[in-house]
Amino acid sequence: KAGVTQTPRYLIKTRGQQVTLSCSPISGHRSVSWYQQTPGQGLQFLFEYFSETQRNKGNFPGRFSGRQFSNSRSEMNVSTLELGDSALYLCASSFYRGDTDTQYFGPGTRLTVL
Amino acid sequence: DQQVKQNSPSLSVQEGRISILNCDYTNSMFDYFLWYKKYPAEGPTFLISISSIKDKNEDGRFTVFLNKSAKHLSLHIVPSQPGDSAVYFCAGSRNAGNMLTFGGGTRLMVKP
């Protein structure tokens, strides 16, 4: 079974631009979550989508948004990029059976904002 | 507000010995805990989990212990192998949901 895939793997943008990252979950998985990893703040939860609906949201500004498509693929968008948005963005998918669940992570997208 | 803390940023262990990684949490609403390991340039890989109704869970060389009264969990790796060298993260969640709160990680180095 193929794992979680994320594209692109590396991205360089400048301040003020916007960026869209893509995530394809493991086949059959319906939940997709996004996390940001930075040296200062560690791994932080951004949001979770399930059946095309945002189910949970972390403590990030409205510049961070996401969506999920009917095939469970997900995208996240960051508008008006700031230097502090430079980070590794990780996507994780899970089947979600309603009880204990395990998330499987992709390799991440390394975003650098100049 | 760090709800999950891993107070040891690094740990060095000899091959064949036991590795013990520790994690403390403050949010008493957490009812599910997970351990992930991460190699450079890769996403975290799931290792083992434990529900708050248990105090121990084993999977091969990996055992997780949960002490709810102390709000403390630990991951034991026996025997440690050089391939175990990685950064280990513990995470907690509420209602066994997918909104994970991670600790800062512990870098484990297993020396041959």
Interface residues (C-beta under 8 A of the other chain):
Chain A: V4 S31 S33 Y35 G42 L43 Q44 F45 E48 R55 N56 G58 L90 A92 S94 Y96 D99 T100 D101 T102 Q103 Y104 F105 G106 P107 G108
Chain B: Y32 L34 Y36 A41 E42 G43 P44 T45 F46 S49 S51 F89 A91 A96 G97 N98 M99 L100 T101 F102 G103 G104 G105
